[in-house]
Amino acid sequence: MKFVNDVFLNGKKVCGVLSRMESQGDTFKLVIGVGVNLNTHPDLVTATSVLVETGLRLSVAEFTESLTLHLVYFLDKLETEGFQGEVYRFIATQMYLLGD
C-alpha cells in the first residue's frame, strides 16, 4: 500500500513523487524522486505550476533548498513523535482525495 504520489495545488497537479525503500541487512535507504512544475505553463486543464499559481519564479536551487529543509524537519518529527504526531496531522489536513 502506498500514498497517492501526485501533489495538487488548487485542484491541479503540480508535482509527482516517486519513492522506494531499499534494505540490506539492518540498513534501510529511502530513495525519493520529485518532479515539480516550477516555472512552466503546462496543460492548464489538468496541471499547473508554482509560477502560474503564485506568480513566483523560483530557481531550482531555491526550491531544492526549501524542500530539503522541510523534509529534514518532518523526518525529524517523524523520528521523535512517530506517525501519529505532527506529521500525521499535517498530512491529514492536506489530503486532496481523502476518503475517495
C-alpha positions in Angstrom: 0.0 0.0 0.0 1.3 3.5 -0.8 0.1 7.0 -0.7 -1.0 8.8 -3.8 2.1 10.1 -5.4 0.7 13.3 -7.0 0.7 16.7 -5.4 -2.1 19.1 -6.2 -2.4 22.8 -6.0 -5.8 24.4 -6.4 -7.1 21.1 -7.7 -4.4 20.7 -10.4 -1.3 18.5 -10.5 1.8 20.5 -9.7 4.2 17.7 -8.7 4.8 13.9 -8.8 6.8 12.0 -6.2 8.3 8.5 -6.6 9.8 6.7 -3.7 11.2 3.3 -2.8 12.8 1.8 0.2 15.8 -0.4 -0.1 17.2 -2.6 2.7 20.4 -4.5 3.2 20.5 -6.3 6.5 19.7 -3.8 9.2 20.3 -0.8 6.9 17.5 1.0 5.2 17.7 3.6 2.5 14.8 5.7 1.2 15.1 7.0 -2.3 12.8 9.9 -3.3 12.4 11.4 -6.8 10.4 14.6 -7.1 9.2 16.2 -10.4 7.8 19.7 -9.9 6.3 22.2 -12.4 8.2 25.3 -11.2 8.3 27.9 -14.0 6.3 26.3 -16.8 3.0 26.8 -18.4 1.7 23.2 -18.6 -1.6 21.9 -19.9 -3.7 24.1 -17.6 -6.7 21.8 -17.7 -5.2 19.1 -15.5 -1.8 20.6 -14.4 -0.4 23.8 -13.1 2.9 25.2 -11.9 4.2 27.2 -9.0 4.7 30.2 -11.3 1.1 30.0 -12.6 -0.4 29.6 -9.1 1.7 32.1 -7.1 3.3 34.4 -9.7 6.7 33.5 -8.1 9.6 32.4 -10.4 11.8 30.1 -8.3 15.2 28.7 -9.2 15.7 25.0 -8.9 18.3 25.8 -6.2 15.8 27.9 -4.2 13.2 25.2 -4.5 15.6 22.4 -3.6 16.9 24.2 -0.5 13.3 24.8 0.7 12.2 21.3 0.0 15.3 19.9 1.8 14.7 22.0 4.9 11.0 20.9 5.1 11.9 17.2 4.5 14.5 17.3 7.3 12.1 19.0 9.6 9.3 16.4 9.0 11.7 13.4 9.1 13.0 14.7 12.5 9.4 15.0 13.7 8.6 11.5 12.4 11.6 10.1 14.3 10.8 11.9 17.6 6.9 11.7 17.5 6.1 8.8 15.3 3.5 8.9 12.6 0.7 9.9 15.0 2.2 13.3 15.8 2.6 16.5 13.7 3.4 14.6 10.5 0.1 12.8 10.5 -1.9 15.9 11.4 -0.2 17.8 8.5 -0.9 15.0 6.0 -4.5 14.6 7.1 -5.2 18.3 6.6 -3.6 18.3 3.2 -5.0 15.1 1.6 -6.8 16.2 -1.6 -8.5 12.9 -2.2 -9.0 11.8 1.5 -11.9 9.4 1.6 -12.0 8.8 -2.2 
